[in-house]
């Protein structure tokens, strides 16, 4: 059996159709501190390109054309990683100040997250990884008013209740092995 070099693939960006381009661009620029890298028209569609990474022209593109009466949004969520609880708490406050709805701080054991809705109802998740792995799905509420240490202790205690609890490093090594098998299989 000959091992092939795996084909390289890396996620880069996502595009969302919106009904109110200026409102949505303003929300993402103010609440999540995205920088507008470009904007313009592509035929009848107006676009705004947003990024927080100078090596990515855009991580999020907003495009006009979303029907105002759309009954169901096929995008489950947009997720953004933060480095620590303090940053998560700061973004929680910014999102509230910008009118985000349905704020829900939770732990998944392997992460601490804040879920909310942007002005057009798209679900956002801001999260920080914990040093543990536990089986998913798992979601239990947390109180961001607690200290960072208390929040992490609660996340760890919840994660330890599950039989496959392990360190994130151990889980990543196992997943890396399985991915290598999948990509070379």
SULKAHU-V645406 format. One record per helix or strand. SS is the DSSP state (h for helix, s for strand). FROM is the first residue (numbers start at 1). TO is the last residue. If there is no record, write none. Layout:
# SULKAHU-V645406
SS,FROM,TO / SS,FROM,TO
This chain:
# SULKAHU-V645406
s,14,18 / h,21,31 / s,35,42 / s,45,51 / s,60,64 / s,78,81 / h,85,97 / s,101,107 / s,111,117 / s,123,129 / s,132,133 / s,140,141 / h,148,160 / s,166,167 / h,168,184
